[in-house]
C-alpha cells in the first residue's frame, strides 16, 4: 500500500511538472549552468602532492516576470566542502538599471570577480584570493550604461559571515565598483569598507585591461588599510598576459599561453588574537606563474586542459605557508 502511494505521488508530481512546463513561456524556463574543475598539484620543493575537486559548481537562473530575475548557485565541492554561493532575486526595470537583494559577491576588484570558468590560471592571484574576495548578504544597485560605456555597482551588506544571517548589527559593509571602456581598454576602480571581526578595513583598487585580437594584458593594484593603525597597510598587485592561437586540425580549437607576476605585503584577515591585536596571517611574498592550455570553446560549452608552474619568493628567514611553495599544477575543466 505504501509503495503504491509513493508511486502515485511521483506520478502526480511528474504530471504536474510536465503540465507546468507546457504552460510556462519558454523565456521563463530556468537555465542550468555549471563548472567542474579537477586539479593535481605537485610541490617541487618537497615532493608533496594532492588531487582536488576544486569546483563542482552548479547554478540555476532565469526570470518569472520581464522585470523579475533570480539566481541560485551552489558549489558541491569547493576543495571538498559544500558552499552556497549566490542566492538572490533581482528587479530589472530596464537594460540600464537593476536592484539585487540576497546573497552575492561583494562588488570589488577584477580578478576576484572571475568565476572558475573565466580564470586564466589554475590558482587565483593573491589579490583575488586574500585581499577582498567575499560574498555577503545585502542589497546592490547596478547601473549599466548603454550610450556611455560606464558600469557602476554599489551595495550595502551584512558584516557578519555569509553563513550567519541571524545577528542584528550596527556596523555594515559597503562597496562600490565602477568600470569604463575606452576603445579596447577597460579601466576599473573600486572601494570597500568592511568590518568582519570588529576592526574596520578600507580597501581600494585600480586596474586596466587591454584586449586586442587574441591577446589580453591586465594589471591591478590593491591597497588595504586598517583603521586605528591596527596593522600595517597591505599593498597587492597582479599583472598578467595571455595569448591565444586558433587550432583547426584538432578536437580542441584553441591553444593559449599565459604569464603572471603577482605579490602582496604582509597581510592580516582582520581577526584579532587573544590579546586583541591583529596578527599577520599571510607573509609577504611574490610569485611568477607561467602556463599554457588547450581549450575547446563553443559557448556555452567549454573544456580545457591547463598546465601551470608557480615559483614563489619570500623574504629571508620567512617559511612558506603550507602548500604555498614552488609547484606544478594540472587541471581539467569542463563548463556547460
ZIZIUR-V72922 format. One record per pair of residues at least 4 apart in sequence whose C-alpha atoms are under 6 Angstrom apart, sorted by the first residue. I is the first residue (numbers start at 1). GAP is how many residues later the second one is. If there is no record, write none. Layout:
i=I gap=GAP
i=I gap=GAP
This chain:
i=20 gap=4
i=28 gap=35
i=28 gap=36
i=30 gap=31
i=30 gap=32
i=31 gap=29
i=31 gap=30
i=32 gap=27
i=32 gap=28
i=33 gap=25
i=33 gap=26
i=33 gap=303
i=34 gap=23
i=34 gap=24
i=34 gap=301
i=34 gap=302
i=35 gap=21
i=35 gap=22
i=35 gap=299
i=35 gap=300
i=36 gap=19
i=36 gap=20
i=36 gap=297
i=36 gap=298
i=37 gap=16
i=37 gap=17
i=37 gap=18
i=37 gap=295
i=37 gap=296
i=38 gap=14
i=38 gap=15
i=38 gap=293
i=38 gap=294
i=39 gap=12
i=39 gap=13
i=39 gap=291
i=39 gap=292
i=40 gap=10
i=40 gap=11
i=40 gap=289
i=40 gap=290
i=41 gap=8
i=41 gap=9
i=41 gap=287
i=41 gap=288
i=42 gap=6
i=42 gap=7
i=42 gap=285
i=42 gap=286
i=43 gap=4
i=43 gap=5
i=43 gap=283
i=43 gap=284
i=44 gap=282
i=44 gap=283
i=53 gap=26
i=54 gap=24
i=54 gap=25
i=55 gap=22
i=55 gap=23
i=56 gap=19
i=56 gap=20
i=56 gap=21
i=57 gap=17
i=57 gap=18
i=58 gap=15
i=58 gap=16
i=59 gap=13
i=59 gap=14
i=60 gap=11
i=60 gap=12
i=61 gap=9
i=61 gap=10
i=62 gap=7
i=62 gap=8
i=63 gap=5
i=63 gap=6
i=64 gap=4
i=67 gap=24
i=67 gap=25
i=67 gap=26
i=68 gap=22
i=68 gap=23
i=69 gap=20
i=69 gap=21
i=70 gap=18
i=70 gap=19
i=70 gap=20
i=71 gap=16
i=71 gap=17
i=72 gap=14
i=72 gap=15
i=73 gap=12
i=73 gap=13
i=74 gap=9
i=74 gap=10
i=74 gap=11
i=75 gap=7
i=75 gap=8
i=76 gap=6
i=77 gap=4
i=77 gap=5
i=86 gap=17
i=86 gap=18
i=87 gap=15
i=87 gap=16
i=88 gap=13
i=88 gap=14
i=88 gap=15
i=89 gap=11
i=89 gap=12
i=90 gap=9
i=90 gap=10
i=91 gap=7
i=91 gap=8
i=92 gap=6
i=96 gap=47
i=96 gap=48
i=96 gap=49
i=97 gap=45
i=97 gap=46
i=98 gap=43
i=98 gap=44
i=99 gap=41
i=99 gap=42
i=100 gap=39
i=100 gap=40
i=101 gap=37
i=101 gap=38
i=102 gap=35
i=102 gap=36
i=103 gap=33
i=103 gap=34
i=104 gap=31
i=104 gap=32
i=105 gap=29
i=105 gap=30
i=106 gap=29
i=107 gap=70
i=108 gap=69
i=108 gap=82
i=111 gap=17
i=112 gap=16
i=112 gap=21
i=114 gap=4
i=124 gap=4
i=124 gap=5
i=126 gap=4
i=127 gap=4
i=127 gap=109
i=136 gap=26
i=137 gap=20
i=137 gap=21
i=138 gap=18
i=138 gap=19
i=139 gap=16
i=139 gap=17
i=140 gap=14
i=140 gap=15
i=141 gap=12
i=141 gap=13
i=142 gap=10
i=142 gap=11
i=143 gap=8
i=143 gap=9
i=144 gap=7
i=145 gap=4
i=145 gap=5
i=145 gap=6
i=149 gap=31
i=149 gap=32
i=150 gap=29
i=150 gap=30
i=151 gap=27
i=151 gap=28
i=152 gap=25
i=152 gap=26
i=153 gap=23
i=153 gap=24
i=154 gap=21
i=154 gap=22
i=155 gap=19
i=155 gap=20
i=156 gap=17
i=156 gap=18
i=157 gap=15
i=157 gap=16
i=158 gap=14
i=158 gap=15
i=159 gap=13
i=159 gap=14
i=159 gap=36
i=159 gap=37
i=160 gap=36
i=173 gap=20
i=173 gap=21
i=174 gap=18
i=174 gap=19
i=175 gap=16
i=175 gap=17
i=176 gap=14
i=176 gap=15
i=177 gap=12
i=177 gap=13
i=178 gap=10
i=178 gap=11
i=179 gap=8
i=179 gap=9
i=180 gap=6
i=180 gap=7
i=181 gap=4
i=181 gap=5
i=184 gap=26
i=184 gap=27
i=185 gap=24
i=185 gap=25
i=186 gap=22
i=186 gap=23
i=187 gap=20
i=187 gap=21
i=188 gap=18
i=188 gap=19
i=189 gap=16
i=189 gap=17
i=190 gap=14
i=190 gap=15
i=191 gap=12
i=191 gap=13
i=192 gap=10
i=192 gap=11
i=193 gap=8
i=193 gap=9
i=194 gap=6
i=194 gap=7
i=195 gap=4
i=195 gap=5
i=197 gap=74
i=200 gap=27
i=201 gap=24
i=201 gap=25
i=202 gap=22
i=202 gap=23
i=203 gap=20
i=203 gap=21
i=204 gap=18
i=204 gap=19
i=205 gap=16
i=205 gap=17
i=206 gap=14
i=206 gap=15
i=207 gap=12
i=207 gap=13
i=208 gap=10
i=208 gap=11
i=209 gap=8
i=209 gap=9
i=210 gap=6
i=210 gap=7
i=211 gap=4
i=211 gap=5
i=214 gap=29
i=214 gap=30
i=215 gap=27
i=215 gap=28
i=216 gap=25
i=216 gap=26
i=217 gap=23
i=217 gap=24
i=218 gap=21
i=218 gap=22
i=219 gap=19
i=219 gap=20
i=220 gap=17
i=220 gap=18
i=221 gap=15
i=221 gap=16
i=222 gap=13
i=222 gap=14
i=223 gap=11
i=223 gap=12
i=224 gap=9
i=224 gap=10
i=225 gap=8
i=226 gap=4
i=226 gap=5
i=234 gap=31
i=235 gap=29
i=235 gap=30
i=236 gap=27
i=236 gap=28
i=237 gap=25
i=237 gap=26
i=238 gap=24
i=239 gap=21
i=239 gap=22
i=240 gap=19
i=240 gap=20
i=241 gap=17
i=241 gap=18
i=242 gap=15
i=242 gap=16
i=243 gap=13
i=243 gap=14
i=244 gap=11
i=244 gap=12
i=245 gap=9
i=245 gap=10
i=245 gap=11
i=246 gap=7
i=246 gap=8
i=247 gap=6
i=247 gap=7
i=252 gap=43
i=252 gap=44
i=253 gap=43
i=254 gap=40
i=254 gap=41
i=255 gap=38
i=255 gap=39
i=256 gap=36
i=256 gap=37
i=257 gap=34
i=257 gap=35
i=258 gap=32
i=258 gap=33
i=258 gap=34
i=259 gap=30
i=259 gap=31
i=260 gap=28
i=260 gap=29
i=261 gap=26
i=261 gap=27
i=262 gap=24
i=262 gap=25
i=263 gap=22
i=263 gap=23
i=264 gap=20
i=264 gap=21
i=265 gap=19
i=266 gap=16
i=266 gap=17
i=266 gap=18
i=267 gap=13
i=267 gap=14
i=267 gap=15
i=268 gap=12
i=268 gap=13
i=272 gap=4
i=272 gap=5
i=272 gap=6
i=273 gap=4
i=285 gap=28
i=285 gap=29
i=286 gap=27
i=287 gap=24
i=287 gap=25
i=287 gap=26
i=288 gap=22
i=288 gap=23
i=289 gap=20
i=289 gap=21
i=290 gap=18
i=290 gap=19
i=291 gap=16
i=291 gap=17
i=292 gap=15
i=293 gap=12
i=293 gap=13
i=294 gap=10
i=294 gap=11
i=295 gap=8
i=295 gap=9
i=296 gap=6
i=296 gap=7
i=297 gap=5
i=300 gap=36
i=301 gap=34
i=301 gap=35
i=302 gap=32
i=302 gap=33
i=303 gap=30
i=303 gap=31
i=304 gap=28
i=304 gap=29
i=305 gap=26
i=305 gap=27
i=306 gap=24
i=306 gap=25
i=307 gap=22
i=307 gap=23
i=308 gap=20
i=308 gap=21
i=309 gap=18
i=309 gap=19
i=310 gap=16
i=310 gap=17
i=311 gap=15
i=312 gap=13
i=312 gap=14
i=320 gap=4
